[in-house]
């Protein structure tokens, strides 16, 4: 997760393209990412696809 230029935070899962969210705080971004990840898991399941084995939340602080 890293702060965006406008003071918000970005959380993402590098192994899944497009799996990223913004929040006003790091905790808010983590919670939002959890919900997005749940939706992505459902999409993968419906499409018969497997999630990458190296799925992890990345938290970084950009300055």
C-alpha positions in Angstrom: 0.0 0.0 0.0 1.3 3.4 -0.8 0.0 7.0 -0.4 -1.4 8.4 -3.7 -0.6 11.9 -4.9 -3.9 13.3 -3.4 -3.2 11.8 0.1 -5.2 8.6 -0.3 -3.7 5.2 0.0 -3.5 2.5 -2.7 -3.5 -1.2 -1.8 -3.0 -3.9 -4.4 -2.2 -7.6 -5.1 0.6 -7.7 -7.7 -0.2 -11.2 -8.8 -3.7 -10.3 -10.0 -3.9 -7.6 -12.6 -6.4 -4.9 -11.8 -6.7 -5.9 -8.1 -6.2 -2.5 -6.5 -8.2 0.0 -4.4 -7.9 3.4 -2.8 -8.8 4.5 0.7 -8.4 7.6 3.0 -6.3 5.5 5.4 -4.2 2.4 5.1 -6.8 0.4 7.1 -9.6 1.6 4.8 -7.7 0.6 1.7 -6.9 -2.9 3.2 -10.6 -3.5 4.0 -11.6 -2.4 0.5 -9.0 -4.7 -1.0 -10.5 -7.6 1.0 -13.9 -7.0 -0.7 -12.4 -6.6 -4.1 -10.4 -9.8 -3.7 -13.6 -11.7 -2.7 -15.3 -10.6 -5.9 -12.2 -11.6 -7.9 -12.2 -15.0 -6.3 -15.9 -15.4 -7.3 -15.1 -14.4 -10.9 -12.2 -16.8 -11.1 -14.4 -19.6 -9.7 -17.2 -18.9 -12.2 -14.7 -18.9 -15.1 -13.0 -22.1 -13.9 -9.7 -20.4 -13.4 -7.2 -20.9 -10.5 -5.8 -18.0 -8.6 -2.1 -17.4 -8.8 -0.2 -19.3 -6.0 1.8 -16.1 -5.0 -1.2 -14.0 -4.0 -0.3 -11.5 -1.3 -1.1 -7.9 -0.2 1.7 -5.5 -0.8 2.1 -2.5 1.4 4.6 0.1 0.3 5.1 3.7 1.3 6.0 6.0 -1.6 7.3 9.5 -1.0 
